[in-house]
Amino acid sequence: MEKTLIILKPSIPKSELNENIKVTKEEFQKIFFRILSIKWFKIIERKKTIIDEKTAKEHYADKKDHPLFNSVVKYISSDVSIILSISWEQAIENVRKIALSMRKKYIWTSKLYNLIHSSDSEYESNREHKIHFSNKKSIA
């Protein structure tokens, strides 16, 4: 079994599509409940939280020299996110496929990479789990 981390963010940054898009509550719920309805994986941990700036910078540390680093940190820190730790056979690959299909189905484009984050490697999964689940701060 492999584990992966998913971050569901209920908004899309303006810079991604050059327009301001807010995912509706209904669309966000469809995506969230679709993930929860998948029978093959096990949710190990989950939390609803506003990711603080320090945690966001740690999450995106490998992108600190990117010109959009500060914008991305501000974006992920600006609204409530749901973070899930999932265990499954080939979880990283399978969850990334599901995330892509949901972007297309519910948001009508595969370009919204920031709406659903999923770990892209075992190394990243382990690093992200340490960042997001070592401190149990969350909101209702």
ZINOR-V431164 format. One record per residue. SS is DSSP state (~ for helix, > for strand, _ for the rest). PSI is psi in whole degrees, -180 to 180 (none if undefined). OMEGA is omega in whole degrees, 0 to 359 (* if undefined). Layout:
# ZINOR-V431164
ss->(SS	SS)
psi->(PSI	PSI)
omega->(OMEGA	OMEGA)
This chain:
# ZINOR-V431164
ss->(_	>	>	>	>	>	>	>	>	_	>	>	_	~	~	~	~	_	_	_	>	>	_	_	~	~	~	~	~	~	~	~	~	~	~	~	~	_	_	_	_	>	>	>	>	>	>	>	>	_	_	_	~	~	~	~	~	~	~	_	~	~	~	_	_	_	_	_	~	~	~	~	~	~	~	~	_	_	_	_	>	>	>	>	>	>	>	>	_	_	~	~	~	~	~	~	~	~	~	~	~	~	~	~	~	~	~	_	_	_	_	_	_	_	_	>	>	>	_	_	_	~	~	~	~	~	~	~	~	~	~	~	~	_	_	_	_	_	>	_)
psi->(147	152	153	165	137	137	120	120	126	20	165	133	143	-40	-21	-40	8	26	160	114	129	124	132	157	-39	-43	-43	-44	-40	-47	-48	-49	-28	-43	-45	-25	-8	121	-19	-22	167	130	116	-47	156	152	153	124	160	118	119	165	-41	-45	-41	-43	-38	-42	-42	22	-36	-10	16	-24	-1	141	-24	8	-53	-36	-42	-41	-45	-42	-53	-20	-2	-11	168	138	157	127	128	138	123	138	136	159	128	48	-42	-52	-46	-42	-37	-37	-44	-43	-44	-43	-35	-36	-43	-42	-47	-25	-1	19	151	2	-7	64	-24	-13	-45	110	138	145	143	-2	166	-41	-50	-39	-48	-43	-46	-37	-42	-39	-48	-18	5	-25	122	19	129	170	161	none)
omega->(182	177	178	181	177	171	176	182	186	174	182	183	182	186	185	181	181	176	182	181	173	177	181	178	180	179	179	179	177	180	182	182	174	178	181	183	181	189	189	182	179	174	182	180	172	176	176	188	166	182	182	185	180	179	178	179	177	179	182	184	181	181	186	179	180	181	180	184	183	178	181	178	179	180	185	180	190	186	180	175	172	182	181	169	187	176	185	171	181	186	184	181	183	180	178	176	180	180	180	181	179	176	181	186	188	183	172	175	176	184	184	185	183	181	179	176	170	181	183	179	178	178	181	178	179	180	182	176	179	181	191	182	176	177	189	178	174	177	185	*)
